[in-house]
Amino acid sequence: MSARILIADKLAKRAGELLQAAGHQVITRTGLSEAELCLAVKGIDVLLVRSAARITRPIIEAADALKAIGRAGTGVDNIDVVAATARGVLVMNVPGGNTVTAAEHTIALMFSLARNVPQGDASLRRGEWERSRFTGIEITGKTLGIIGFGRIGQLVADRALGLRMKVVALDPLVPSFFMEAAGVEAVDSLDALLARADIVTVHIPGGAATKGLLGREALARCRPGALLINCARGGVIDEAALAEALTSGHLGGAAIDVFETEPPRDSPLLGLPNVVLTPHLGASTHEAQTRVAIAIAEQVRDFLATGRRHGAVN
């Protein structure tokens, strides 16, 4: 049976082609407002998004034929999963589709932060030549503290060990023997990790349970001069508290890819010189975007054909 599928975000062309080859009608309309999406979902069986389109309760309730929402990526914080569940709408994501890309971006930010790469580039473009001003630190021999030892955290650890770093990790859901087998030392508390780490990187989900995990008190327990990286989810780090810790000199720097509000037009981090900021690029490689687009299209195709619920989050 042919279904009507609305692609509401930019996806790799191959995704639409795959669904059309399966006999489905594919409609692509990107950049729609909530009100426009409320109208566009009429008669739609499946809605496909990435991270730009926000699928809210009003949109889900306006849909009169919706069976599934597919997220080409891992996080589903742009989809009201509770509202979807209440309406009997399946929500699927692509677990692990952006793992390598997010881990590599974390390492890229770590080097940029340690060696003042963006600041040095900007200075040189202004006609300056201030080598001593941008003296950095070596990564080799430093201790990396990883908060969250899921797929991405594990890959970050693997790369860091290859750089001859020491790695400690905190994740109450992962057995210590698993970390130790990967060459990582398990710690049993956030305080223990912050006391040990020269560089702290966050790889945990967003949401109420983790919001403000690294707030003023936690940041005060970081080692003086420590560096902090967040390629996970905005809100896990209190941006105001982080700005204070950076301004006071307690923290040596931070690299932030995700923000409490995106775009972060009012973030106190924007004007600080010891911060590297990127616009949520953790999943932004050609390879990753192609991979997750094809994967979600295949999952939707199989769901419509057989009812298979691969990647279901509700």
N, C-alpha and C positions, 0 to 999 in steps of 0.2 A: 504493500500500500504506500502510495506516495505521500510524503509529508511536506509541509511548508516550513522552511528553516530560515530564520532571520539572523544574519551576521551583523551584530551591532557595534563591533570594533574592527580595527584593521587586522586581518588575519592573512597568513600566507595564501596565495592564490590556489595552491594545491588542495587546501581544505575544501573549498567550494567545489572544485572539480571532482574530488573524490565523492562528495555527497550527491552531486548531479549524476555521476556515473552509476550511483546506486538507485537512480530513478526519482530523486527528490527535487523539489523546487527550492532553489536557493535565492534569497533576496538579501542584498547587501545595502545597509543604510547605516552609516557611521556618523558620530558626532551629534546624535539626537539628544534633546533635552528630556527631562522626565515626562513632561506633558506630551511631547512628540512620541516618546516610546510607549506611553499609555495607549495612543492611537495605533501605533505601528504593530503592536503585539496582537491585535485583533485577528483571529483566524490563524495564528502562528502555533505550530506544534513544538518547535524547538528553538531556543534562543541561544546564540553563541556569542561570548564576550571574551575580552582579555581583562585589562585592569581599568581602562578609562571609563567605560560605561558602568554606571551604578544602577543595579537592578533592585529597586526599592519595593516596599510593600504595595504602594499604589500601582506600580507597573505590573506586579504579579497578580494583583486583584483585578486589574483591567483585562488581563489575558483571559480569553474564553475557550481556548483549546490547548493551552500550554501543557506539555507533558514533561519537558526536561529543559534545564538550563545547563549549558556546557561552558566551563571556564578553561580557556587555553592557558593554563598555568597552574600554580600550586595554591596560592591563597585565594580564599573565597570571601574576603572581608568586604568586597564591593557587591556582594549578593546577599539579600535578606533571606538567609537559609531557613529561619524560623517561619517566615511568611510562606516560603515555598513549600515547606513541609506541611503546613496547615492546609494548603491547597492541593496536596498530593502531587506536587511537582518535584521530580527528581533533580538533584543538583550533582553534577559531576565535575571533577577537576582532573588534572594530569599530574599525579604525584611523581616527583622526581624529574619532571621535564626540564626544569631550569637549574638543576642541582650543580652541574659543572660550571655553568655560566655565573651563578651567584657566588660560588666558591672562588672562582678566578677573579671576580670583581673585588671580593674581600681582600685577596692578596694584592691586587693592583692598588687598592686604597691604602693598604698597610705600607707598601713601598713609597707611595706618593706622600704619605704622612711622615714617614721616617726620614725621607730625604728632601722634603719641602719642594717637591717637583712643581706643583701648580704655582706656588709663590715665586719660585725662581724663574719660571717661564714668564710670569706677568712682569716681574722686575726687569728682566732682560728686554722685553718688548717695550718697556718705558725708556729704554736707552741706558739703563743702569748696569753696573758690573760690581755686584756686592757679594763676592764669594763667601766671606766670613759670616755674613749675616744669615746665610742659609745652611750653616753647618748642621748636619743631621746626625742620626745614630745608625749603628750597624744592627741588622736583624739577627745575624748569627749569634747564637748563645743567649738570646733573650728568651724570656718565658712568655708564651702566649696562653692566655686564659680564654677558653671557649665556653660560653654559656649556651647550652643546648647542643647535644651530640647526636642529632639526627643525620639525615643524608648529607646536608650541606656542611654541618659541623664536622662530620667525619672526613669529608674531602678537604676542608680547610686544614684539619689536623695533618692529613697525609702530606699536603703541600708544605706545611710549616716544618714538619719533620725532615722533609727533603732539603729544606733551607738550613738545617742544623739548629733549629730552635728547640727549646724544651716546651712541651705542651701539657697543660693541666685542663681538665674539663669538669663541668658540673651538669648533670642531667639525672634527676631522680628516677626517670623511666628506663635508663640504660644501666645494666649491671656493670659493676666495676671491673669484673674480669674481661668484659668485652672491650672496655677502653684500654685495659692493660695489654690485651692481645694486639691492639693497634699501636702500641708504643706510647700510650697516653696515660698520664697519672690522673686517677679519679680523685676529686675532692668532694666532701660531703656537705659543704655549705657555700653560699655566696660570699660570706666574709672570708672564708679560707681562700677562695679563688682570687678575690680582689687583693688580698694581702700578698699573694705570690706573683701576680701577673705584671709584667712590664707593659704588655699590650692586651687589651680585653676586646673580644669580638662577640657579638650577640647573634645567635641563630635559633630563636624561639618564635612561636606564633604570637600574633597580636591578640588583642581582646582584653576583656575586663580582668582576667586572671594575671596578666603580665603588664598591664598598664602601669607606668611609673615604677617598674621594678628597679631601675637605676635612677633613683631620685636623689635628693640632697644628702640624706644620711648615707646611702650606699656609696655615692661618689666620694664622700669625705673619707671613706675607708679604702679607697684606691691608693696605691703607692704614689708618693709624690712624683710628678713628672710622667705618670703613666699615660699611655695613648689609648683611645677608645674608638671602636669601629662599630657601626650599625648598618648592616645590609639586610636586616630582617624585616621588621615592621615598625612604622612610626608609632610613637607613644610608649614604647618599651623604655625609652630614655626620656626623662623629664628635660625638655629643651631649656627651660629657664634655669633649672639647677645646673645643667651642663654648662651653660653660658657663664654662670657665676664661677664654677670650678675652673673654667678656662681663663677667665679674666683675672682671677686671683693668682693664677700660676700654679695652683695645686695639680691640675692636669696639664700635661705637656702639649696635648693636641687631640683632635678628634676628626674622624672621617665619617660623614653621615650621608647615606644614600636614600633614606626614608624619613618621613616627617609626620608629625601629628596632624598637620593639615597640608594637603598637597594641591597646588603649588604652595610653598611655604613663604608667602609674601611678608608675613609679620614675624617670622621666627627670629628670636634674639641671636641666633647663630650666624645670621647673614652678614653682619658687620665685623665679625671677628677674624683676625689675621691668622690664627693658629688652627683653623678649621678647613678641611677639604670637603667640599659639598658637590654631590652629583644628583641629577634629577631622576631618581629611582631607576637606575640603569642596571640593577642586579640581574635582570633577566633579558637584557637587551643585547643579544647577539643574533646575527642572521641564523646561525645554526639552531639556537634554542627556540627562536620564534617559529621557524619552520617545523621543528620537531614537535612542539606542543600543539601547533595548529593541525598537523596531520594526525597526531594522537587523539585529539578531542573529536575530530571528524570521524575517525575510525570507531571511537567509542559510541558516538551518536548513531552512526550507521548500524553498528551491531545491536544497540539498544532497540532501534526501530525495527530491526529484522527479527531479533530473537528474544528481546527483553533482557539481554545481558546488561548488568549494571556495573561495569568496570569503572572504577574511579568515583563511585557514589560516596557522597559525604553526608547523606541524610537517609 
